[in-house]
Amino acid sequence: GNGLWEIRTNLPSNRIARVLVCLHKGILVALHGFIKKTQKTPNDELTLAMKRQKEL
C-alpha cells in the first residue's frame, strides 16, 4: 500500500535486522534500518521510513 518493502536478515545472538526500502525513479533506496525486537514492525519505525520516502 505505501510503497515500502522490508528486507529481513538474522544476525548473531538471535537478533533480527530489518531495512525498509522503496523504489524511487527505478532505484532501490534504503530508508531506515533497525533491530527488530517484537513480531510486528513498530509504527515509529514505519513512520520514519515514510517521512524519508516523502523527502525523496
PDB file of N, H, CA, C and O in Angstrom:
ATOM      1  N   GLY A   1       0.770  -1.187   0.000  1.00  0.00           N
ATOM      2  CA  GLY A   1       0.000   0.000   0.000  1.00  0.00           C
ATOM      3  C   GLY A   1       0.824   1.271   0.000  1.00  0.00           C
ATOM      4  O   GLY A   1       0.515   2.195  -0.752  1.00  0.00           O
ATOM      5  N   ASN A   2       1.883   1.351   0.834  1.00  0.00           N
ATOM      6  H   ASN A   2       2.134   0.601   1.445  1.00  0.00           H
ATOM      7  CA  ASN A   2       2.627   2.599   0.952  1.00  0.00           C
ATOM      8  C   ASN A   2       3.924   2.606   0.142  1.00  0.00           C
ATOM      9  O   ASN A   2       4.699   3.559   0.222  1.00  0.00           O
ATOM     10  N   GLY A   3       4.164   1.553  -0.633  1.00  0.00           N
ATOM     11  H   GLY A   3       3.535   0.779  -0.699  1.00  0.00           H
ATOM     12  CA  GLY A   3       5.363   1.520  -1.468  1.00  0.00           C
ATOM     13  C   GLY A   3       6.633   1.149  -0.738  1.00  0.00           C
ATOM     14  O   GLY A   3       7.727   1.285  -1.288  1.00  0.00           O
ATOM     15  N   LEU A   4       6.507   0.680   0.495  1.00  0.00           N
ATOM     16  H   LEU A   4       5.619   0.569   0.942  1.00  0.00           H
ATOM     17  CA  LEU A   4       7.675   0.256   1.271  1.00  0.00           C
ATOM     18  C   LEU A   4       7.787  -1.262   1.263  1.00  0.00           C
ATOM     19  O   LEU A   4       6.786  -1.978   1.273  1.00  0.00           O
ATOM     20  N   TRP A   5       9.028  -1.734   1.244  1.00  0.00           N
ATOM     21  H   TRP A   5       9.841  -1.152   1.235  1.00  0.00           H
ATOM     22  CA  TRP A   5       9.303  -3.156   1.401  1.00  0.00           C
ATOM     23  C   TRP A   5      10.273  -3.321   2.547  1.00  0.00           C
ATOM     24  O   TRP A   5      11.018  -2.403   2.890  1.00  0.00           O
ATOM     25  N   GLU A   6      10.254  -4.508   3.137  1.00  0.00           N
ATOM     26  H   GLU A   6       9.649  -5.254   2.859  1.00  0.00           H
ATOM     27  CA  GLU A   6      11.104  -4.807   4.274  1.00  0.00           C
ATOM     28  C   GLU A   6      12.072  -5.916   3.878  1.00  0.00           C
ATOM     29  O   GLU A   6      11.657  -6.989   3.441  1.00  0.00           O
ATOM     30  N   ILE A   7      13.364  -5.647   4.036  1.00  0.00           N
ATOM     31  H   ILE A   7      13.701  -4.775   4.391  1.00  0.00           H
ATOM     32  CA  ILE A   7      14.391  -6.669   3.830  1.00  0.00           C
ATOM     33  C   ILE A   7      14.767  -7.178   5.211  1.00  0.00           C
ATOM     34  O   ILE A   7      15.083  -6.396   6.109  1.00  0.00           O
ATOM     35  N   ARG A   8      14.731  -8.505   5.375  1.00  0.00           N
ATOM     36  H   ARG A   8      14.474  -9.140   4.647  1.00  0.00           H
ATOM     37  CA  ARG A   8      14.956  -9.111   6.685  1.00  0.00           C
ATOM     38  C   ARG A   8      16.218  -9.954   6.677  1.00  0.00           C
ATOM     39  O   ARG A   8      16.530 -10.616   5.687  1.00  0.00           O
ATOM     40  N   THR A   9      16.940  -9.925   7.786  1.00  0.00           N
ATOM     41  H   THR A   9      16.687  -9.388   8.591  1.00  0.00           H
ATOM     42  CA  THR A   9      18.095 -10.797   7.938  1.00  0.00           C
ATOM     43  C   THR A   9      18.270 -11.156   9.410  1.00  0.00           C
ATOM     44  O   THR A   9      17.921 -10.382  10.301  1.00  0.00           O
ATOM     45  N   ASN A  10      18.814 -12.337   9.642  1.00  0.00           N
ATOM     46  H   ASN A  10      19.098 -12.966   8.918  1.00  0.00           H
ATOM     47  CA  ASN A  10      19.110 -12.775  11.000  1.00  0.00           C
ATOM     48  C   ASN A  10      20.559 -12.448  11.321  1.00  0.00           C
ATOM     49  O   ASN A  10      21.450 -12.661  10.499  1.00  0.00           O
ATOM     50  N   LEU A  11      20.790 -11.930  12.524  1.00  0.00           N
ATOM     51  H   LEU A  11      20.067 -11.757  13.192  1.00  0.00           H
ATOM     52  CA  LEU A  11      22.121 -11.582  12.999  1.00  0.00           C
ATOM     53  C   LEU A  11      22.522 -12.542  14.113  1.00  0.00           C
ATOM     54  O   LEU A  11      21.679 -13.272  14.634  1.00  0.00           O
ATOM     55  N   PRO A  12      23.813 -12.548  14.485  1.00  0.00           N
ATOM     56  CA  PRO A  12      24.225 -13.386  15.623  1.00  0.00           C
ATOM     57  C   PRO A  12      23.451 -13.011  16.893  1.00  0.00           C
ATOM     58  O   PRO A  12      22.850 -11.940  16.969  1.00  0.00           O
ATOM     59  N   SER A  13      23.474 -13.880  17.857  1.00  0.00           N
ATOM     60  H   SER A  13      23.963 -14.750  17.796  1.00  0.00           H
ATOM     61  CA  SER A  13      22.796 -13.691  19.149  1.00  0.00           C
ATOM     62  C   SER A  13      21.282 -13.596  19.006  1.00  0.00           C
ATOM     63  O   SER A  13      20.623 -12.904  19.782  1.00  0.00           O
ATOM     64  N   ASN A  14      20.729 -14.294  18.007  1.00  0.00           N
ATOM     65  H   ASN A  14      21.265 -14.856  17.377  1.00  0.00           H
ATOM     66  CA  ASN A  14      19.275 -14.345  17.794  1.00  0.00           C
ATOM     67  C   ASN A  14      18.631 -12.974  17.598  1.00  0.00           C
ATOM     68  O   ASN A  14      17.477 -12.768  17.976  1.00  0.00           O
ATOM     69  N   ARG A  15      19.368 -12.046  17.011  1.00  0.00           N
ATOM     70  H   ARG A  15      20.305 -12.214  16.704  1.00  0.00           H
ATOM     71  CA  ARG A  15      18.806 -10.730  16.704  1.00  0.00           C
ATOM     72  C   ARG A  15      18.324 -10.727  15.256  1.00  0.00           C
ATOM     73  O   ARG A  15      18.838 -11.463  14.414  1.00  0.00           O
ATOM     74  N   ILE A  16      17.340  -9.897  14.985  1.00  0.00           N
ATOM     75  H   ILE A  16      16.923  -9.299  15.669  1.00  0.00           H
ATOM     76  CA  ILE A  16      16.767  -9.801  13.644  1.00  0.00           C
ATOM     77  C   ILE A  16      16.861  -8.348  13.185  1.00  0.00           C
ATOM     78  O   ILE A  16      16.395  -7.442  13.875  1.00  0.00           O
ATOM     79  N   ALA A  17      17.464  -8.133  12.020  1.00  0.00           N
ATOM     80  H   ALA A  17      17.843  -8.870  11.459  1.00  0.00           H
ATOM     81  CA  ALA A  17      17.585  -6.785  11.465  1.00  0.00           C
ATOM     82  C   ALA A  17      16.588  -6.613  10.333  1.00  0.00           C
ATOM     83  O   ALA A  17      16.254  -7.563   9.624  1.00  0.00           O
ATOM     84  N   ARG A  18      16.119  -5.381  10.179  1.00  0.00           N
ATOM     85  H   ARG A  18      16.390  -4.610  10.755  1.00  0.00           H
ATOM     86  CA  ARG A  18      15.209  -5.029   9.100  1.00  0.00           C
ATOM     87  C   ARG A  18      15.706  -3.750   8.450  1.00  0.00           C
ATOM     88  O   ARG A  18      16.197  -2.843   9.121  1.00  0.00           O
ATOM     89  N   VAL A  19      15.569  -3.692   7.132  1.00  0.00           N
ATOM     90  H   VAL A  19      15.170  -4.429   6.586  1.00  0.00           H
ATOM     91  CA  VAL A  19      15.837  -2.465   6.390  1.00  0.00           C
ATOM     92  C   VAL A  19      14.588  -2.171   5.568  1.00  0.00           C
ATOM     93  O   VAL A  19      14.141  -3.012   4.788  1.00  0.00           O
ATOM     94  N   LEU A  20      14.032  -0.988   5.743  1.00  0.00           N
ATOM     95  H   LEU A  20      14.395  -0.306   6.377  1.00  0.00           H
ATOM     96  CA  LEU A  20      12.858  -0.572   4.979  1.00  0.00           C
ATOM     97  C   LEU A  20      13.338   0.159   3.736  1.00  0.00           C
ATOM     98  O   LEU A  20      14.135   1.093   3.823  1.00  0.00           O
ATOM     99  N   VAL A  21      12.847  -0.274   2.573  1.00  0.00           N
ATOM    100  H   VAL A  21      12.200  -1.033   2.503  1.00  0.00           H
ATOM    101  CA  VAL A  21      13.300   0.259   1.289  1.00  0.00           C
ATOM    102  C   VAL A  21      12.098   0.663   0.439  1.00  0.00           C
ATOM    103  O   VAL A  21      10.964   0.267   0.705  1.00  0.00           O
ATOM    104  N   CYS A  22      12.381   1.471  -0.603  1.00  0.00           N
ATOM    105  H   CYS A  22      13.303   1.793  -0.820  1.00  0.00           H
ATOM    106  CA  CYS A  22      11.361   1.818  -1.590  1.00  0.00           C
ATOM    107  C   CYS A  22      12.035   1.937  -2.947  1.00  0.00           C
ATOM    108  O   CYS A  22      13.261   1.985  -3.045  1.00  0.00           O
ATOM    109  N   LEU A  23      11.223   1.983  -3.984  1.00  0.00           N
ATOM    110  H   LEU A  23      10.227   1.944  -3.905  1.00  0.00           H
ATOM    111  CA  LEU A  23      11.721   2.267  -5.328  1.00  0.00           C
ATOM    112  C   LEU A  23      11.467   3.739  -5.616  1.00  0.00           C
ATOM    113  O   LEU A  23      10.354   4.234  -5.435  1.00  0.00           O
ATOM    114  N   HIS A  24      12.509   4.437  -6.066  1.00  0.00           N
ATOM    115  H   HIS A  24      13.413   4.035  -6.213  1.00  0.00           H
ATOM    116  CA  HIS A  24      12.390   5.850  -6.414  1.00  0.00           C
ATOM    117  C   HIS A  24      13.066   6.067  -7.757  1.00  0.00           C
ATOM    118  O   HIS A  24      14.289   5.968  -7.864  1.00  0.00           O
ATOM    119  N   LYS A  25      12.284   6.359  -8.767  1.00  0.00           N
ATOM    120  H   LYS A  25      11.291   6.439  -8.680  1.00  0.00           H
ATOM    121  CA  LYS A  25      12.795   6.567 -10.129  1.00  0.00           C
ATOM    122  C   LYS A  25      13.630   5.375 -10.594  1.00  0.00           C
ATOM    123  O   LYS A  25      14.674   5.542 -11.225  1.00  0.00           O
ATOM    124  N   GLY A  26      13.157   4.173 -10.275  1.00  0.00           N
ATOM    125  H   GLY A  26      12.309   4.037  -9.763  1.00  0.00           H
ATOM    126  CA  GLY A  26      13.822   2.952 -10.710  1.00  0.00           C
ATOM    127  C   GLY A  26      15.024   2.545  -9.880  1.00  0.00           C
ATOM    128  O   GLY A  26      15.725   1.597 -10.235  1.00  0.00           O
ATOM    129  N   ILE A  27      15.277   3.248  -8.776  1.00  0.00           N
ATOM    130  H   ILE A  27      14.707   4.018  -8.488  1.00  0.00           H
ATOM    131  CA  ILE A  27      16.415   2.948  -7.904  1.00  0.00           C
ATOM    132  C   ILE A  27      15.891   2.453  -6.560  1.00  0.00           C
ATOM    133  O   ILE A  27      14.974   3.045  -5.990  1.00  0.00           O
ATOM    134  N   LEU A  28      16.478   1.359  -6.053  1.00  0.00           N
ATOM    135  H   LEU A  28      17.222   0.878  -6.516  1.00  0.00           H
ATOM    136  CA  LEU A  28      16.125   0.852  -4.734  1.00  0.00           C
ATOM    137  C   LEU A  28      16.822   1.723  -3.688  1.00  0.00           C
ATOM    138  O   LEU A  28      18.047   1.835  -3.686  1.00  0.00           O
ATOM    139  N   VAL A  29      16.039   2.336  -2.805  1.00  0.00           N
ATOM    140  H   VAL A  29      15.043   2.244  -2.807  1.00  0.00           H
ATOM    141  CA  VAL A  29      16.577   3.258  -1.806  1.00  0.00           C
ATOM    142  C   VAL A  29      16.328   2.687  -0.414  1.00  0.00           C
ATOM    143  O   VAL A  29      15.190   2.377  -0.062  1.00  0.00           O
ATOM    144  N   ALA A  30      17.402   2.547   0.384  1.00  0.00           N
ATOM    145  H   ALA A  30      18.326   2.800   0.097  1.00  0.00           H
ATOM    146  CA  ALA A  30      17.272   2.131   1.780  1.00  0.00           C
ATOM    147  C   ALA A  30      16.885   3.360   2.601  1.00  0.00           C
ATOM    148  O   ALA A  30      17.620   4.348   2.630  1.00  0.00           O
ATOM    149  N   LEU A  31      15.743   3.297   3.260  1.00  0.00           N
ATOM    150  H   LEU A  31      15.146   2.495   3.236  1.00  0.00           H
ATOM    151  CA  LEU A  31      15.221   4.439   4.004  1.00  0.00           C
ATOM    152  C   LEU A  31      15.541   4.378   5.489  1.00  0.00           C
ATOM    153  O   LEU A  31      15.793   5.407   6.115  1.00  0.00           O
ATOM    154  N   HIS A  32      15.532   3.173   6.056  1.00  0.00           N
ATOM    155  H   HIS A  32      15.328   2.336   5.547  1.00  0.00           H
ATOM    156  CA  HIS A  32      15.712   3.052   7.504  1.00  0.00           C
ATOM    157  C   HIS A  32      16.050   1.610   7.858  1.00  0.00           C
ATOM    158  O   HIS A  32      15.443   0.679   7.328  1.00  0.00           O
ATOM    159  N   GLY A  33      17.004   1.424   8.740  1.00  0.00           N
ATOM    160  H   GLY A  33      17.497   2.180   9.171  1.00  0.00           H
ATOM    161  CA  GLY A  33      17.367   0.099   9.234  1.00  0.00           C
ATOM    162  C   GLY A  33      17.270   0.064  10.749  1.00  0.00           C
ATOM    163  O   GLY A  33      17.542   1.063  11.415  1.00  0.00           O
ATOM    164  N   PHE A  34      16.886  -1.077  11.293  1.00  0.00           N
ATOM    165  H   PHE A  34      16.665  -1.888  10.752  1.00  0.00           H
ATOM    166  CA  PHE A  34      16.736  -1.193  12.739  1.00  0.00           C
ATOM    167  C   PHE A  34      16.787  -2.655  13.156  1.00  0.00           C
ATOM    168  O   PHE A  34      16.616  -3.556  12.334  1.00  0.00           O
ATOM    169  N   ILE A  35      17.026  -2.879  14.442  1.00  0.00           N
ATOM    170  H   ILE A  35      17.165  -2.147  15.110  1.00  0.00           H
ATOM    171  CA  ILE A  35      16.968  -4.215  15.032  1.00  0.00           C
ATOM    172  C   ILE A  35      15.540  -4.421  15.535  1.00  0.00           C
ATOM    173  O   ILE A  35      15.029  -3.635  16.332  1.00  0.00           O
ATOM    174  N   LYS A  36      14.920  -5.473  15.061  1.00  0.00           N
ATOM    175  H   LYS A  36      15.336  -6.112  14.413  1.00  0.00           H
ATOM    176  CA  LYS A  36      13.517  -5.735  15.398  1.00  0.00           C
ATOM    177  C   LYS A  36      13.451  -6.488  16.724  1.00  0.00           C
ATOM    178  O   LYS A  36      14.101  -7.519  16.900  1.00  0.00           O
ATOM    179  N   LYS A  37      12.661  -5.959  17.650  1.00  0.00           N
ATOM    180  H   LYS A  37      12.134  -5.121  17.507  1.00  0.00           H
ATOM    181  CA  LYS A  37      12.564  -6.553  18.981  1.00  0.00           C
ATOM    182  C   LYS A  37      11.230  -7.248  19.229  1.00  0.00           C
ATOM    183  O   LYS A  37      11.085  -8.009  20.185  1.00  0.00           O
ATOM    184  N   THR A  38      10.250  -6.978  18.353  1.00  0.00           N
ATOM    185  H   THR A  38      10.367  -6.360  17.576  1.00  0.00           H
ATOM    186  CA  THR A  38       8.934  -7.600  18.504  1.00  0.00           C
ATOM    187  C   THR A  38       8.519  -8.217  17.174  1.00  0.00           C
ATOM    188  O   THR A  38       9.162  -7.991  16.148  1.00  0.00           O
ATOM    189  N   GLN A  39       7.455  -8.989  17.197  1.00  0.00           N
ATOM    190  H   GLN A  39       6.933  -9.173  18.030  1.00  0.00           H
ATOM    191  CA  GLN A  39       6.969  -9.658  15.987  1.00  0.00           C
ATOM    192  C   GLN A  39       6.502  -8.647  14.940  1.00  0.00           C
ATOM    193  O   GLN A  39       6.756  -8.816  13.747  1.00  0.00           O
ATOM    194  N   LYS A  40       5.818  -7.595  15.394  1.00  0.00           N
ATOM    195  H   LYS A  40       5.611  -7.458  16.362  1.00  0.00           H
ATOM    196  CA  LYS A  40       5.264  -6.579  14.495  1.00  0.00           C
ATOM    197  C   LYS A  40       6.268  -5.436  14.333  1.00  0.00           C
ATOM    198  O   LYS A  40       6.957  -5.060  15.282  1.00  0.00           O
ATOM    199  N   THR A  41       6.342  -4.887  13.109  1.00  0.00           N
ATOM    200  H   THR A  41       5.783  -5.192  12.338  1.00  0.00           H
ATOM    201  CA  THR A  41       7.203  -3.727  12.884  1.00  0.00           C
ATOM    202  C   THR A  41       6.598  -2.528  13.618  1.00  0.00           C
ATOM    203  O   THR A  41       5.448  -2.168  13.367  1.00  0.00           O
ATOM    204  N   PRO A  42       7.369  -1.901  14.531  1.00  0.00           N
ATOM    205  CA  PRO A  42       6.829  -0.770  15.298  1.00  0.00           C
ATOM    206  C   PRO A  42       6.415   0.397  14.397  1.00  0.00           C
ATOM    207  O   PRO A  42       7.066   0.682  13.392  1.00  0.00           O
ATOM    208  N   ASN A  43       5.325   1.064  14.775  1.00  0.00           N
ATOM    209  H   ASN A  43       4.796   0.832  15.592  1.00  0.00           H
ATOM    210  CA  ASN A  43       4.808   2.183  13.987  1.00  0.00           C
ATOM    211  C   ASN A  43       5.812   3.313  13.834  1.00  0.00           C
ATOM    212  O   ASN A  43       5.870   3.940  12.776  1.00  0.00           O
ATOM    213  N   ASP A  44       6.619   3.592  14.882  1.00  0.00           N
ATOM    214  H   ASP A  44       6.573   3.083  15.742  1.00  0.00           H
ATOM    215  CA  ASP A  44       7.576   4.694  14.769  1.00  0.00           C
ATOM    216  C   ASP A  44       8.652   4.405  13.726  1.00  0.00           C
ATOM    217  O   ASP A  44       9.152   5.331  13.086  1.00  0.00           O
ATOM    218  N   GLU A  45       9.015   3.133  13.545  1.00  0.00           N
ATOM    219  H   GLU A  45       8.609   2.381  14.065  1.00  0.00           H
ATOM    220  CA  GLU A  45       9.988   2.761  12.514  1.00  0.00           C
ATOM    221  C   GLU A  45       9.386   2.979  11.123  1.00  0.00           C
ATOM    222  O   GLU A  45      10.054   3.492  10.225  1.00  0.00           O
ATOM    223  N   LEU A  46       8.120   2.584  10.952  1.00  0.00           N
ATOM    224  H   LEU A  46       7.577   2.167  11.681  1.00  0.00           H
ATOM    225  CA  LEU A  46       7.427   2.794   9.672  1.00  0.00           C
ATOM    226  C   LEU A  46       7.226   4.280   9.379  1.00  0.00           C
ATOM    227  O   LEU A  46       7.403   4.725   8.244  1.00  0.00           O
ATOM    228  N   THR A  47       6.859   5.037  10.399  1.00  0.00           N
ATOM    229  H   THR A  47       6.715   4.676  11.320  1.00  0.00           H
ATOM    230  CA  THR A  47       6.631   6.474  10.229  1.00  0.00           C
ATOM    231  C   THR A  47       7.900   7.176   9.771  1.00  0.00           C
ATOM    232  O   THR A  47       7.852   8.028   8.883  1.00  0.00           O
ATOM    233  N   LEU A  48       9.034   6.825  10.369  1.00  0.00           N
ATOM    234  H   LEU A  48       9.073   6.133  11.089  1.00  0.00           H
ATOM    235  CA  LEU A  48      10.306   7.432   9.977  1.00  0.00           C
ATOM    236  C   LEU A  48      10.643   7.101   8.525  1.00  0.00           C
ATOM    237  O   LEU A  48      11.069   7.977   7.773  1.00  0.00           O
ATOM    238  N   ALA A  49      10.457   5.856   8.133  1.00  0.00           N
ATOM    239  H   ALA A  49      10.111   5.145   8.745  1.00  0.00           H
ATOM    240  CA  ALA A  49      10.740   5.454   6.749  1.00  0.00           C
ATOM    241  C   ALA A  49       9.826   6.192   5.771  1.00  0.00           C
ATOM    242  O   ALA A  49      10.279   6.635   4.716  1.00  0.00           O
ATOM    243  N   MET A  50       8.541   6.328   6.113  1.00  0.00           N
ATOM    244  H   MET A  50       8.173   5.968   6.970  1.00  0.00           H
ATOM    245  CA  MET A  50       7.607   7.031   5.224  1.00  0.00           C
ATOM    246  C   MET A  50       7.947   8.518   5.121  1.00  0.00           C
ATOM    247  O   MET A  50       7.798   9.114   4.055  1.00  0.00           O
ATOM    248  N   LYS A  51       8.401   9.120   6.222  1.00  0.00           N
ATOM    249  H   LYS A  51       8.522   8.636   7.089  1.00  0.00           H
ATOM    250  CA  LYS A  51       8.825  10.527   6.205  1.00  0.00           C
ATOM    251  C   LYS A  51      10.005  10.695   5.250  1.00  0.00           C
ATOM    252  O   LYS A  51      10.026  11.617   4.436  1.00  0.00           O
ATOM    253  N   ARG A  52      10.980   9.804   5.355  1.00  0.00           N
ATOM    254  H   ARG A  52      10.963   9.054   6.017  1.00  0.00           H
ATOM    255  CA  ARG A  52      12.151   9.874   4.478  1.00  0.00           C
ATOM    256  C   ARG A  52      11.771   9.627   3.022  1.00  0.00           C
ATOM    257  O   ARG A  52      12.339  10.237   2.116  1.00  0.00           O
ATOM    258  N   GLN A  53      10.811   8.734   2.799  1.00  0.00           N
ATOM    259  H   GLN A  53      10.349   8.238   3.534  1.00  0.00           H
ATOM    260  CA  GLN A  53      10.348   8.453   1.436  1.00  0.00           C
ATOM    261  C   GLN A  53       9.749   9.711   0.807  1.00  0.00           C
ATOM    262  O   GLN A  53       9.979   9.980  -0.372  1.00  0.00           O
ATOM    263  N   LYS A  54       8.993  10.474   1.573  1.00  0.00           N
ATOM    264  H   LYS A  54       8.806  10.255   2.531  1.00  0.00           H
ATOM    265  CA  LYS A  54       8.378  11.706   1.062  1.00  0.00           C
ATOM    266  C   LYS A  54       9.419  12.767   0.733  1.00  0.00           C
ATOM    267  O   LYS A  54       9.179  13.633  -0.109  1.00  0.00           O
ATOM    268  N   GLU A  55      10.588  12.705   1.400  1.00  0.00           N
ATOM    269  H   GLU A  55      10.783  12.002   2.084  1.00  0.00           H
ATOM    270  CA  GLU A  55      11.647  13.689   1.172  1.00  0.00           C
ATOM    271  C   GLU A  55      12.435  13.425  -0.108  1.00  0.00           C
ATOM    272  O   GLU A  55      13.221  14.272  -0.534  1.00  0.00           O
ATOM    273  N   LEU A  56      12.236  12.262  -0.726  1.00  0.00           N
ATOM    274  H   LEU A  56      11.598  11.574  -0.380  1.00  0.00           H
ATOM    275  CA  LEU A  56      12.979  11.937  -1.951  1.00  0.00           C
ATOM    276  C   LEU A  56      12.531  12.803  -3.112  1.00  0.00           C
ATOM    277  O   LEU A  56      13.050  12.667  -4.220  1.00  0.00           O
TER     278      LEU A  56
END
